[in-house]
């Protein structure tokens, strides 16, 4: 991520097309699965990244390794499936998290629900007719994911109110 941010800074400073169009003081990162792990690592290691989102990934940087999770000390949003949210080992990942960390579980979702796979596969089936109910469920999950990410990043990168995200936190605190 450091390399990417350095290149964006150069483009923002020297490239006539990009010059002063990027606000690199407000950088967030979003990743799915291992990309979510990368988002956690990058948020911790790169000072220019102010907030991160992990879509059904882990905070453990090693695959199948007994390592400690990446501590999350910046605003961070975890979106997970019920399967990945359950279990004692999963709860240990968030022990180092601070108060600006959100954890949401999407009921009925699977690991690929945070991608467009459900939208595409429901339209390109072996059946002669596309599966509209699967498409609608996939679309709803994508819209919910997008909405939560937009609210979270809006809150921590732009300072805008996040009514759905904050409502969830208020409910959880009762």
Secondary structure, 3 states (H helix, E strand, C coil): CHHHHHHHHHHHHHCCCCCCCCCCCCEEEEEECHHHHHHHHHHHHCCCEEEEEEECCCCCCCCCCCCCCCCCCCEEEEEEEHHHHCCHHHHHCCCCCCCCEEEEEECCCCHHHHCCHHHHHHHCCCCCCCCHHHHHHHHHHHHHHHHHHHHHHHHHHHCCCCHHHHHHHHHHHC
